[in-house]
């Protein structure tokens, strides 16, 4: 398998970030929350799309 430098860099950065927080998920989550609270850009929330019903295969062939 070929090595992907972007994947390798992402994994290295993730590992470094976790190491800085003692590989503690609670500390990592607290840091993420802290960063979010200081963010100047607002997150965009899109409204959910209405569900679209698809006819079953039997219904779609009933007209044919």
C-alpha positions in Angstrom: 0.0 0.0 0.0 1.2 3.5 -0.8 2.0 5.9 2.0 -0.1 9.0 1.9 1.8 12.0 3.3 -1.4 13.8 4.2 -2.7 10.9 6.2 0.7 10.5 7.9 0.8 14.2 8.9 -2.8 14.0 10.2 -2.0 11.0 12.3 1.2 12.7 13.6 -0.7 15.9 14.5 -3.5 13.9 16.2 -0.9 11.9 18.2 1.0 15.1 19.2 -2.3 16.7 20.3 -3.3 13.7 22.4 0.2 13.5 23.9 0.0 17.2 25.0 -3.1 16.3 26.9 -1.7 13.2 28.5 -3.7 11.0 26.2 -6.7 11.8 28.4 -10.0 12.0 26.5 -11.5 14.2 29.2 -8.6 16.7 28.9 -8.8 16.6 25.1 -12.6 17.2 25.3 -12.1 20.1 27.8 -9.5 21.7 25.5 -11.9 21.4 22.5 -14.7 23.0 24.5 -12.3 25.8 25.6 -11.3 26.5 22.0 -14.9 26.5 20.9 -15.8 29.0 23.6 -13.1 31.4 22.4 -13.9 31.0 18.7 -14.9 34.2 16.9 -16.6 32.4 14.1 -20.0 31.0 14.7 -20.8 27.4 13.7 -23.4 27.1 11.0 -26.3 24.9 11.8 -28.3 23.8 8.8 -32.0 22.8 9.2 -32.7 19.2 8.6 -33.9 18.1 5.2 -37.4 16.7 5.1 -37.5 12.9 4.6 -38.3 11.8 1.1 -40.2 8.6 0.9 -39.3 6.2 -1.9 -41.8 3.7 -3.2 -41.0 0.1 -2.5 -39.8 -1.9 -5.6 -43.2 -3.6 -5.7 -45.0 -0.3 -5.8 -42.7 1.2 -8.5 -43.3 -1.7 -10.8 -47.1 -1.8 -10.3 -47.7 0.8 -13.0 -45.4 -0.9 -15.5 
